[in-house]
Amino acid sequence: MPHLFMLKFKADNIPDLNFKEAIKKPIRIRCIQIQEPFEVETMEGNLRGKAGDWLMVGLYGEMYPIDREIFEKTYRLCD
């Protein structure tokens, strides 16, 4: 029997659940820092990047922008 309601999580209220910890796998992707505002067509629609944000190419050829500060916190450039 299907559920009659859907769970909803608010962005500013982490639910009191038994969360596990995980580490993101080190998967190489392609990226380039763009020095001017840009727009890219993604699976979620057109997304915009600001000057200094990064344009990423994922495992399946999908492209998406990522904020410069988020990139610096979560990625390390390969040699």
PDB file of N, CA, C and O in Angstrom:
ATOM      1  N   MET A   1       0.845  -1.179   0.000  1.00  0.00           N
ATOM      2  CA  MET A   1       0.000   0.000   0.000  1.00  0.00           C
ATOM      3  C   MET A   1       0.893   1.247   0.000  1.00  0.00           C
ATOM      4  O   MET A   1       1.785   1.349   0.843  1.00  0.00           O
ATOM      5  N   PRO A   2       0.682   2.192  -0.914  1.00  0.00           N
ATOM      6  CA  PRO A   2       1.527   3.396  -0.985  1.00  0.00           C
ATOM      7  C   PRO A   2       1.299   4.301   0.212  1.00  0.00           C
ATOM      8  O   PRO A   2       0.237   4.301   0.836  1.00  0.00           O
ATOM      9  N   HIS A   3       2.354   5.088   0.514  1.00  0.00           N
ATOM     10  CA  HIS A   3       2.237   6.084   1.582  1.00  0.00           C
ATOM     11  C   HIS A   3       1.266   7.183   1.171  1.00  0.00           C
ATOM     12  O   HIS A   3       1.209   7.562   0.001  1.00  0.00           O
ATOM     13  N   LEU A   4       0.523   7.681   2.111  1.00  0.00           N
ATOM     14  CA  LEU A   4      -0.433   8.739   1.832  1.00  0.00           C
ATOM     15  C   LEU A   4       0.176  10.123   1.996  1.00  0.00           C
ATOM     16  O   LEU A   4      -0.452  11.122   1.645  1.00  0.00           O
ATOM     17  N   PHE A   5       1.386  10.190   2.522  1.00  0.00           N
ATOM     18  CA  PHE A   5       2.056  11.469   2.693  1.00  0.00           C
ATOM     19  C   PHE A   5       3.522  11.304   2.343  1.00  0.00           C
ATOM     20  O   PHE A   5       4.038  10.188   2.294  1.00  0.00           O
ATOM     21  N   MET A   6       4.189  12.422   2.100  1.00  0.00           N
ATOM     22  CA  MET A   6       5.605  12.409   1.766  1.00  0.00           C
ATOM     23  C   MET A   6       6.384  13.082   2.889  1.00  0.00           C
ATOM     24  O   MET A   6       5.958  14.109   3.418  1.00  0.00           O
ATOM     25  N   LEU A   7       7.526  12.503   3.251  1.00  0.00           N
ATOM     26  CA  LEU A   7       8.393  13.142   4.237  1.00  0.00           C
ATOM     27  C   LEU A   7       8.899  14.458   3.675  1.00  0.00           C
ATOM     28  O   LEU A   7       9.214  14.546   2.488  1.00  0.00           O
ATOM     29  N   LYS A   8       8.978  15.474   4.510  1.00  0.00           N
ATOM     30  CA  LYS A   8       9.498  16.772   4.099  1.00  0.00           C
ATOM     31  C   LYS A   8      10.591  17.200   5.069  1.00  0.00           C
ATOM     32  O   LYS A   8      10.436  17.089   6.285  1.00  0.00           O
ATOM     33  N   PHE A   9      11.686  17.684   4.523  1.00  0.00           N
ATOM     34  CA  PHE A   9      12.810  18.153   5.321  1.00  0.00           C
ATOM     35  C   PHE A   9      13.055  19.609   4.992  1.00  0.00           C
ATOM     36  O   PHE A   9      13.201  19.958   3.821  1.00  0.00           O
ATOM     37  N   LYS A  10      13.103  20.457   5.989  1.00  0.00           N
ATOM     38  CA  LYS A  10      13.356  21.884   5.822  1.00  0.00           C
ATOM     39  C   LYS A  10      14.864  22.132   5.821  1.00  0.00           C
ATOM     40  O   LYS A  10      15.609  21.484   6.557  1.00  0.00           O
ATOM     41  N   ALA A  11      15.302  23.066   4.995  1.00  0.00           N
ATOM     42  CA  ALA A  11      16.726  23.340   4.832  1.00  0.00           C
ATOM     43  C   ALA A  11      17.406  23.755   6.132  1.00  0.00           C
ATOM     44  O   ALA A  11      18.592  23.481   6.315  1.00  0.00           O
ATOM     45  N   ASP A  12      16.683  24.407   7.035  1.00  0.00           N
ATOM     46  CA  ASP A  12      17.304  24.912   8.262  1.00  0.00           C
ATOM     47  C   ASP A  12      17.001  24.070   9.493  1.00  0.00           C
ATOM     48  O   ASP A  12      17.182  24.534  10.619  1.00  0.00           O
ATOM     49  N   ASN A  13      16.536  22.819   9.291  1.00  0.00           N
ATOM     50  CA  ASN A  13      16.163  21.976  10.430  1.00  0.00           C
ATOM     51  C   ASN A  13      16.565  20.525  10.155  1.00  0.00           C
ATOM     52  O   ASN A  13      15.790  19.766   9.573  1.00  0.00           O
ATOM     53  N   ILE A  14      17.766  20.142  10.570  1.00  0.00           N
ATOM     54  CA  ILE A  14      18.236  18.770  10.356  1.00  0.00           C
ATOM     55  C   ILE A  14      17.429  17.846  11.249  1.00  0.00           C
ATOM     56  O   ILE A  14      17.363  18.060  12.460  1.00  0.00           O
ATOM     57  N   PRO A  15      16.813  16.818  10.669  1.00  0.00           N
ATOM     58  CA  PRO A  15      15.958  15.930  11.466  1.00  0.00           C
ATOM     59  C   PRO A  15      16.771  15.089  12.444  1.00  0.00           C
ATOM     60  O   PRO A  15      17.946  14.806  12.210  1.00  0.00           O
ATOM     61  N   ASP A  16      16.135  14.697  13.533  1.00  0.00           N
ATOM     62  CA  ASP A  16      16.773  13.860  14.550  1.00  0.00           C
ATOM     63  C   ASP A  16      16.663  12.395  14.120  1.00  0.00           C
ATOM     64  O   ASP A  16      15.825  11.643  14.618  1.00  0.00           O
ATOM     65  N   LEU A  17      17.535  12.011  13.179  1.00  0.00           N
ATOM     66  CA  LEU A  17      17.575  10.649  12.652  1.00  0.00           C
ATOM     67  C   LEU A  17      18.938  10.043  12.940  1.00  0.00           C
ATOM     68  O   LEU A  17      19.869  10.763  13.300  1.00  0.00           O
ATOM     69  N   ASN A  18      19.069   8.764  12.790  1.00  0.00           N
ATOM     70  CA  ASN A  18      20.321   8.053  13.048  1.00  0.00           C
ATOM     71  C   ASN A  18      21.212   8.113  11.796  1.00  0.00           C
ATOM     72  O   ASN A  18      21.361   7.114  11.092  1.00  0.00           O
ATOM     73  N   PHE A  19      21.801   9.283  11.522  1.00  0.00           N
ATOM     74  CA  PHE A  19      22.646   9.470  10.345  1.00  0.00           C
ATOM     75  C   PHE A  19      23.931   8.652  10.462  1.00  0.00           C
ATOM     76  O   PHE A  19      24.481   8.499  11.553  1.00  0.00           O
ATOM     77  N   LYS A  20      24.408   8.125   9.321  1.00  0.00           N
ATOM     78  CA  LYS A  20      25.711   7.479   9.223  1.00  0.00           C
ATOM     79  C   LYS A  20      26.670   8.500   8.627  1.00  0.00           C
ATOM     80  O   LYS A  20      26.240   9.497   8.047  1.00  0.00           O
ATOM     81  N   GLU A  21      27.958   8.252   8.768  1.00  0.00           N
ATOM     82  CA  GLU A  21      28.956   9.107   8.143  1.00  0.00           C
ATOM     83  C   GLU A  21      29.469   8.424   6.884  1.00  0.00           C
ATOM     84  O   GLU A  21      29.564   7.198   6.828  1.00  0.00           O
ATOM     85  N   ALA A  22      29.799   9.226   5.875  1.00  0.00           N
ATOM     86  CA  ALA A  22      30.332   8.702   4.619  1.00  0.00           C
ATOM     87  C   ALA A  22      31.335   9.710   4.071  1.00  0.00           C
ATOM     88  O   ALA A  22      31.277  10.900   4.381  1.00  0.00           O
ATOM     89  N   ILE A  23      32.237   9.217   3.267  1.00  0.00           N
ATOM     90  CA  ILE A  23      33.232  10.062   2.604  1.00  0.00           C
ATOM     91  C   ILE A  23      33.011   9.923   1.111  1.00  0.00           C
ATOM     92  O   ILE A  23      32.877   8.814   0.594  1.00  0.00           O
ATOM     93  N   LYS A  24      32.972  11.062   0.416  1.00  0.00           N
ATOM     94  CA  LYS A  24      32.779  11.057  -1.020  1.00  0.00           C
ATOM     95  C   LYS A  24      33.957  10.373  -1.705  1.00  0.00           C
ATOM     96  O   LYS A  24      35.113  10.643  -1.379  1.00  0.00           O
ATOM     97  N   LYS A  25      33.661   9.487  -2.653  1.00  0.00           N
ATOM     98  CA  LYS A  25      34.709   8.763  -3.373  1.00  0.00           C
ATOM     99  C   LYS A  25      35.558   9.741  -4.191  1.00  0.00           C
ATOM    100  O   LYS A  25      35.041  10.708  -4.750  1.00  0.00           O
ATOM    101  N   PRO A  26      36.836   9.483  -4.251  1.00  0.00           N
ATOM    102  CA  PRO A  26      37.712  10.364  -5.043  1.00  0.00           C
ATOM    103  C   PRO A  26      37.601  10.037  -6.538  1.00  0.00           C
ATOM    104  O   PRO A  26      38.392   9.264  -7.077  1.00  0.00           O
ATOM    105  N   ILE A  27      36.613  10.636  -7.187  1.00  0.00           N
ATOM    106  CA  ILE A  27      36.371  10.410  -8.605  1.00  0.00           C
ATOM    107  C   ILE A  27      36.859  11.626  -9.372  1.00  0.00           C
ATOM    108  O   ILE A  27      36.488  12.758  -9.063  1.00  0.00           O
ATOM    109  N   ARG A  28      37.696  11.385 -10.379  1.00  0.00           N
ATOM    110  CA  ARG A  28      38.218  12.492 -11.172  1.00  0.00           C
ATOM    111  C   ARG A  28      37.135  13.016 -12.103  1.00  0.00           C
ATOM    112  O   ARG A  28      36.430  12.248 -12.756  1.00  0.00           O
ATOM    113  N   ILE A  29      37.018  14.322 -12.151  1.00  0.00           N
ATOM    114  CA  ILE A  29      36.118  14.997 -13.066  1.00  0.00           C
ATOM    115  C   ILE A  29      36.932  16.055 -13.790  1.00  0.00           C
ATOM    116  O   ILE A  29      38.055  16.367 -13.393  1.00  0.00           O
ATOM    117  N   ARG A  30      36.368  16.598 -14.843  1.00  0.00           N
ATOM    118  CA  ARG A  30      37.028  17.694 -15.553  1.00  0.00           C
ATOM    119  C   ARG A  30      36.403  19.002 -15.090  1.00  0.00           C
ATOM    120  O   ARG A  30      35.202  19.061 -14.827  1.00  0.00           O
ATOM    121  N   CYS A  31      37.209  20.041 -14.991  1.00  0.00           N
ATOM    122  CA  CYS A  31      36.704  21.328 -14.526  1.00  0.00           C
ATOM    123  C   CYS A  31      37.574  22.450 -15.062  1.00  0.00           C
ATOM    124  O   CYS A  31      38.744  22.262 -15.392  1.00  0.00           O
ATOM    125  N   ILE A  32      36.957  23.634 -15.138  1.00  0.00           N
ATOM    126  CA  ILE A  32      37.686  24.833 -15.535  1.00  0.00           C
ATOM    127  C   ILE A  32      37.043  26.017 -14.833  1.00  0.00           C
ATOM    128  O   ILE A  32      35.820  26.118 -14.746  1.00  0.00           O
ATOM    129  N   GLN A  33      37.887  26.910 -14.334  1.00  0.00           N
ATOM    130  CA  GLN A  33      37.375  28.114 -13.688  1.00  0.00           C
ATOM    131  C   GLN A  33      37.080  29.152 -14.769  1.00  0.00           C
ATOM    132  O   GLN A  33      37.933  29.452 -15.605  1.00  0.00           O
ATOM    133  N   ILE A  34      35.859  29.696 -14.744  1.00  0.00           N
ATOM    134  CA  ILE A  34      35.420  30.670 -15.739  1.00  0.00           C
ATOM    135  C   ILE A  34      35.473  32.057 -15.109  1.00  0.00           C
ATOM    136  O   ILE A  34      34.947  32.265 -14.016  1.00  0.00           O
ATOM    137  N   GLN A  35      36.101  32.996 -15.788  1.00  0.00           N
ATOM    138  CA  GLN A  35      36.339  34.316 -15.209  1.00  0.00           C
ATOM    139  C   GLN A  35      35.288  35.366 -15.588  1.00  0.00           C
ATOM    140  O   GLN A  35      35.528  36.565 -15.445  1.00  0.00           O
ATOM    141  N   GLU A  36      34.154  34.928 -16.057  1.00  0.00           N
ATOM    142  CA  GLU A  36      33.050  35.839 -16.355  1.00  0.00           C
ATOM    143  C   GLU A  36      31.742  35.107 -16.087  1.00  0.00           C
ATOM    144  O   GLU A  36      31.736  33.877 -16.035  1.00  0.00           O
ATOM    145  N   PRO A  37      30.635  35.825 -15.915  1.00  0.00           N
ATOM    146  CA  PRO A  37      29.356  35.156 -15.686  1.00  0.00           C
ATOM    147  C   PRO A  37      29.040  34.212 -16.855  1.00  0.00           C
ATOM    148  O   PRO A  37      29.357  34.513 -18.006  1.00  0.00           O
ATOM    149  N   PHE A  38      28.418  33.076 -16.550  1.00  0.00           N
ATOM    150  CA  PHE A  38      28.102  32.109 -17.596  1.00  0.00           C
ATOM    151  C   PHE A  38      26.815  31.362 -17.263  1.00  0.00           C
ATOM    152  O   PHE A  38      26.326  31.392 -16.134  1.00  0.00           O
ATOM    153  N   GLU A  39      26.291  30.702 -18.266  1.00  0.00           N
ATOM    154  CA  GLU A  39      25.087  29.897 -18.111  1.00  0.00           C
ATOM    155  C   GLU A  39      25.334  28.562 -18.792  1.00  0.00           C
ATOM    156  O   GLU A  39      25.965  28.507 -19.848  1.00  0.00           O
ATOM    157  N   VAL A  40      24.840  27.483 -18.191  1.00  0.00           N
ATOM    158  CA  VAL A  40      25.029  26.148 -18.759  1.00  0.00           C
ATOM    159  C   VAL A  40      23.714  25.384 -18.682  1.00  0.00           C
ATOM    160  O   VAL A  40      23.003  25.448 -17.679  1.00  0.00           O
ATOM    161  N   GLU A  41      23.400  24.660 -19.754  1.00  0.00           N
ATOM    162  CA  GLU A  41      22.208  23.828 -19.792  1.00  0.00           C
ATOM    163  C   GLU A  41      22.513  22.534 -19.029  1.00  0.00           C
ATOM    164  O   GLU A  41      23.474  21.834 -19.346  1.00  0.00           O
ATOM    165  N   THR A  42      21.688  22.223 -18.021  1.00  0.00           N
ATOM    166  CA  THR A  42      21.887  21.026 -17.211  1.00  0.00           C
ATOM    167  C   THR A  42      20.620  20.181 -17.225  1.00  0.00           C
ATOM    168  O   THR A  42      19.607  20.571 -17.806  1.00  0.00           O
ATOM    169  N   MET A  43      20.687  19.026 -16.582  1.00  0.00           N
ATOM    170  CA  MET A  43      19.516  18.164 -16.471  1.00  0.00           C
ATOM    171  C   MET A  43      18.420  18.833 -15.643  1.00  0.00           C
ATOM    172  O   MET A  43      17.250  18.473 -15.773  1.00  0.00           O
ATOM    173  N   GLU A  44      18.778  19.803 -14.792  1.00  0.00           N
ATOM    174  CA  GLU A  44      17.820  20.529 -13.960  1.00  0.00           C
ATOM    175  C   GLU A  44      17.358  21.825 -14.619  1.00  0.00           C
ATOM    176  O   GLU A  44      16.618  22.593 -14.003  1.00  0.00           O
ATOM    177  N   GLY A  45      17.767  22.080 -15.831  1.00  0.00           N
ATOM    178  CA  GLY A  45      17.449  23.332 -16.514  1.00  0.00           C
ATOM    179  C   GLY A  45      18.699  24.187 -16.647  1.00  0.00           C
ATOM    180  O   GLY A  45      19.797  23.729 -16.328  1.00  0.00           O
ATOM    181  N   ASN A  46      18.550  25.404 -17.107  1.00  0.00           N
ATOM    182  CA  ASN A  46      19.688  26.308 -17.260  1.00  0.00           C
ATOM    183  C   ASN A  46      20.108  26.841 -15.898  1.00  0.00           C
ATOM    184  O   ASN A  46      19.284  27.365 -15.147  1.00  0.00           O
ATOM    185  N   LEU A  47      21.401  26.704 -15.581  1.00  0.00           N
ATOM    186  CA  LEU A  47      21.952  27.217 -14.332  1.00  0.00           C
ATOM    187  C   LEU A  47      23.025  28.238 -14.650  1.00  0.00           C
ATOM    188  O   LEU A  47      23.719  28.133 -15.661  1.00  0.00           O
ATOM    189  N   ARG A  48      23.155  29.215 -13.789  1.00  0.00           N
ATOM    190  CA  ARG A  48      24.130  30.286 -13.999  1.00  0.00           C
ATOM    191  C   ARG A  48      25.294  30.172 -13.036  1.00  0.00           C
ATOM    192  O   ARG A  48      25.144  29.739 -11.893  1.00  0.00           O
ATOM    193  N   GLY A  49      26.438  30.564 -13.519  1.00  0.00           N
ATOM    194  CA  GLY A  49      27.624  30.670 -12.689  1.00  0.00           C
ATOM    195  C   GLY A  49      28.092  32.107 -12.674  1.00  0.00           C
ATOM    196  O   GLY A  49      27.889  32.847 -13.636  1.00  0.00           O
ATOM    197  N   LYS A  50      28.721  32.500 -11.578  1.00  0.00           N
ATOM    198  CA  LYS A  50      29.272  33.849 -11.452  1.00  0.00           C
ATOM    199  C   LYS A  50      30.728  33.840 -11.921  1.00  0.00           C
ATOM    200  O   LYS A  50      31.335  32.777 -12.057  1.00  0.00           O
ATOM    201  N   ALA A  51      31.275  35.012 -12.165  1.00  0.00           N
ATOM    202  CA  ALA A  51      32.694  35.104 -12.493  1.00  0.00           C
ATOM    203  C   ALA A  51      33.495  34.466 -11.368  1.00  0.00           C
ATOM    204  O   ALA A  51      33.292  34.791 -10.198  1.00  0.00           O
ATOM    205  N   GLY A  52      34.404  33.561 -11.713  1.00  0.00           N
ATOM    206  CA  GLY A  52      35.217  32.868 -10.717  1.00  0.00           C
ATOM    207  C   GLY A  52      34.675  31.503 -10.341  1.00  0.00           C
ATOM    208  O   GLY A  52      35.381  30.721  -9.704  1.00  0.00           O
ATOM    209  N   ASP A  53      33.428  31.190 -10.721  1.00  0.00           N
ATOM    210  CA  ASP A  53      32.883  29.857 -10.466  1.00  0.00           C
ATOM    211  C   ASP A  53      33.499  28.858 -11.438  1.00  0.00           C
ATOM    212  O   ASP A  53      34.182  29.238 -12.388  1.00  0.00           O
ATOM    213  N   TRP A  54      33.250  27.592 -11.189  1.00  0.00           N
ATOM    214  CA  TRP A  54      33.832  26.519 -11.987  1.00  0.00           C
ATOM    215  C   TRP A  54      32.770  25.848 -12.833  1.00  0.00           C
ATOM    216  O   TRP A  54      31.627  25.691 -12.403  1.00  0.00           O
ATOM    217  N   LEU A  55      33.152  25.450 -14.048  1.00  0.00           N
ATOM    218  CA  LEU A  55      32.322  24.644 -14.923  1.00  0.00           C
ATOM    219  C   LEU A  55      32.839  23.214 -14.820  1.00  0.00           C
ATOM    220  O   LEU A  55      34.001  22.941 -15.119  1.00  0.00           O
ATOM    221  N   MET A  56      31.966  22.304 -14.395  1.00  0.00           N
ATOM    222  CA  MET A  56      32.349  20.915 -14.172  1.00  0.00           C
ATOM    223  C   MET A  56      31.784  20.028 -15.276  1.00  0.00           C
ATOM    224  O   MET A  56      30.708  20.302 -15.807  1.00  0.00           O
ATOM    225  N   VAL A  57      32.508  18.968 -15.620  1.00  0.00           N
ATOM    226  CA  VAL A  57      32.012  17.929 -16.519  1.00  0.00           C
ATOM    227  C   VAL A  57      32.046  16.636 -15.723  1.00  0.00           C
ATOM    228  O   VAL A  57      33.120  16.173 -15.340  1.00  0.00           O
ATOM    229  N   GLY A  58      30.883  16.049 -15.468  1.00  0.00           N
ATOM    230  CA  GLY A  58      30.769  14.862 -14.642  1.00  0.00           C
ATOM    231  C   GLY A  58      31.117  13.579 -15.374  1.00  0.00           C
ATOM    232  O   GLY A  58      31.543  13.601 -16.529  1.00  0.00           O
ATOM    233  N   LEU A  59      30.930  12.467 -14.690  1.00  0.00           N
ATOM    234  CA  LEU A  59      31.280  11.146 -15.213  1.00  0.00           C
ATOM    235  C   LEU A  59      30.568  10.792 -16.505  1.00  0.00           C
ATOM    236  O   LEU A  59      31.121  10.070 -17.335  1.00  0.00           O
ATOM    237  N   TYR A  60      29.365  11.281 -16.689  1.00  0.00           N
ATOM    238  CA  TYR A  60      28.553  10.916 -17.846  1.00  0.00           C
ATOM    239  C   TYR A  60      28.462  12.041 -18.872  1.00  0.00           C
ATOM    240  O   TYR A  60      27.578  12.034 -19.729  1.00  0.00           O
ATOM    241  N   GLY A  61      29.380  13.010 -18.783  1.00  0.00           N
ATOM    242  CA  GLY A  61      29.414  14.111 -19.723  1.00  0.00           C
ATOM    243  C   GLY A  61      28.485  15.261 -19.374  1.00  0.00           C
ATOM    244  O   GLY A  61      28.380  16.227 -20.130  1.00  0.00           O
ATOM    245  N   GLU A  62      27.809  15.165 -18.233  1.00  0.00           N
ATOM    246  CA  GLU A  62      26.910  16.242 -17.817  1.00  0.00           C
ATOM    247  C   GLU A  62      27.731  17.440 -17.345  1.00  0.00           C
ATOM    248  O   GLU A  62      28.767  17.274 -16.701  1.00  0.00           O
ATOM    249  N   MET A  63      27.271  18.629 -17.662  1.00  0.00           N
ATOM    250  CA  MET A  63      27.960  19.841 -17.248  1.00  0.00           C
ATOM    251  C   MET A  63      27.127  20.572 -16.212  1.00  0.00           C
ATOM    252  O   MET A  63      25.897  20.546 -16.256  1.00  0.00           O
ATOM    253  N   TYR A  64      27.802  21.220 -15.288  1.00  0.00           N
ATOM    254  CA  TYR A  64      27.110  21.999 -14.258  1.00  0.00           C
ATOM    255  C   TYR A  64      28.084  22.990 -13.648  1.00  0.00           C
ATOM    256  O   TYR A  64      29.290  22.745 -13.616  1.00  0.00           O
ATOM    257  N   PRO A  65      27.553  24.129 -13.155  1.00  0.00           N
ATOM    258  CA  PRO A  65      28.410  25.103 -12.483  1.00  0.00           C
ATOM    259  C   PRO A  65      28.544  24.754 -11.007  1.00  0.00           C
ATOM    260  O   PRO A  65      27.663  24.119 -10.426  1.00  0.00           O
ATOM    261  N   ILE A  66      29.649  25.175 -10.408  1.00  0.00           N
ATOM    262  CA  ILE A  66      29.812  25.039  -8.963  1.00  0.00           C
ATOM    263  C   ILE A  66      30.440  26.329  -8.439  1.00  0.00           C
ATOM    264  O   ILE A  66      31.395  26.855  -9.009  1.00  0.00           O
ATOM    265  N   ASP A  67      29.890  26.807  -7.366  1.00  0.00           N
ATOM    266  CA  ASP A  67      30.353  28.042  -6.745  1.00  0.00           C
ATOM    267  C   ASP A  67      31.836  27.929  -6.375  1.00  0.00           C
ATOM    268  O   ASP A  67      32.284  26.881  -5.912  1.00  0.00           O
ATOM    269  N   ARG A  68      32.589  29.007  -6.580  1.00  0.00           N
ATOM    270  CA  ARG A  68      34.036  29.010  -6.296  1.00  0.00           C
ATOM    271  C   ARG A  68      34.338  28.576  -4.863  1.00  0.00           C
ATOM    272  O   ARG A  68      35.230  27.757  -4.643  1.00  0.00           O
ATOM    273  N   GLU A  69      33.608  29.112  -3.890  1.00  0.00           N
ATOM    274  CA  GLU A  69      33.876  28.778  -2.489  1.00  0.00           C
ATOM    275  C   GLU A  69      33.582  27.303  -2.193  1.00  0.00           C
ATOM    276  O   GLU A  69      34.326  26.662  -1.451  1.00  0.00           O
ATOM    277  N   ILE A  70      32.514  26.769  -2.763  1.00  0.00           N
ATOM    278  CA  ILE A  70      32.197  25.348  -2.567  1.00  0.00           C
ATOM    279  C   ILE A  70      33.267  24.491  -3.226  1.00  0.00           C
ATOM    280  O   ILE A  70      33.686  23.480  -2.662  1.00  0.00           O
ATOM    281  N   PHE A  71      33.714  24.885  -4.415  1.00  0.00           N
ATOM    282  CA  PHE A  71      34.776  24.139  -5.091  1.00  0.00           C
ATOM    283  C   PHE A  71      36.021  24.079  -4.216  1.00  0.00           C
ATOM    284  O   PHE A  71      36.610  23.012  -4.038  1.00  0.00           O
ATOM    285  N   GLU A  72      36.424  25.229  -3.666  1.00  0.00           N
ATOM    286  CA  GLU A  72      37.645  25.280  -2.853  1.00  0.00           C
ATOM    287  C   GLU A  72      37.525  24.444  -1.582  1.00  0.00           C
ATOM    288  O   GLU A  72      38.533  23.932  -1.095  1.00  0.00           O
ATOM    289  N   LYS A  73      36.323  24.294  -1.035  1.00  0.00           N
ATOM    290  CA  LYS A  73      36.129  23.494   0.180  1.00  0.00           C
ATOM    291  C   LYS A  73      36.049  22.004  -0.105  1.00  0.00           C
ATOM    292  O   LYS A  73      36.376  21.200   0.769  1.00  0.00           O
ATOM    293  N   THR A  74      35.622  21.607  -1.306  1.00  0.00           N
ATOM    294  CA  THR A  74      35.326  20.197  -1.550  1.00  0.00           C
ATOM    295  C   THR A  74      36.174  19.531  -2.626  1.00  0.00           C
ATOM    296  O   THR A  74      36.121  18.310  -2.772  1.00  0.00           O
ATOM    297  N   TYR A  75      36.950  20.294  -3.380  1.00  0.00           N
ATOM    298  CA  TYR A  75      37.760  19.702  -4.451  1.00  0.00           C
ATOM    299  C   TYR A  75      39.222  20.087  -4.274  1.00  0.00           C
ATOM    300  O   TYR A  75      39.557  21.105  -3.669  1.00  0.00           O
ATOM    301  N   ARG A  76      40.067  19.241  -4.819  1.00  0.00           N
ATOM    302  CA  ARG A  76      41.512  19.509  -4.898  1.00  0.00           C
ATOM    303  C   ARG A  76      41.924  19.220  -6.329  1.00  0.00           C
ATOM    304  O   ARG A  76      41.638  18.143  -6.853  1.00  0.00           O
ATOM    305  N   LEU A  77      42.593  20.172  -6.968  1.00  0.00           N
ATOM    306  CA  LEU A  77      43.037  19.950  -8.350  1.00  0.00           C
ATOM    307  C   LEU A  77      44.104  18.855  -8.388  1.00  0.00           C
ATOM    308  O   LEU A  77      44.978  18.792  -7.523  1.00  0.00           O
ATOM    309  N   CYS A  78      44.017  17.997  -9.402  1.00  0.00           N
ATOM    310  CA  CYS A  78      44.999  16.927  -9.592  1.00  0.00           C
ATOM    311  C   CYS A  78      46.224  17.487 -10.291  1.00  0.00           C
ATOM    312  O   CYS A  78      46.146  18.487 -11.005  1.00  0.00           O
ATOM    313  N   ASP A  79      47.328  16.847 -10.082  1.00  0.00           N
ATOM    314  CA  ASP A  79      48.568  17.264 -10.755  1.00  0.00           C
ATOM    315  C   ASP A  79      48.590  16.801 -12.187  1.00  0.00           C
ATOM    316  O   ASP A  79      49.556  17.061 -12.905  1.00  0.00           O
TER     317      ASP A  79
END
